[in-house]
Amino acid sequence: MLGLEHLTQLAYFFIFFSLFHHGFTLSVFLYPFSAPKMNVTPTMSYYLFLI
């Protein structure tokens, strides 16, 4: 049987991975729309999105 600690780590990893994946997808999808208004690099907009 899996220990509670292992399950908790697995849950945190899954949550982090899904948030990271959706954040990356959204930032890539939204960047073309925000580019004309905000003159920033894709990397900068991605970091701003994460905050």
ABEGO torsion letter per residue (X at the ends): XBBAAAAAAAAAAAAAAAAAAAAAAAAAAAAAAAAAABBBBAAAAAAAAAX
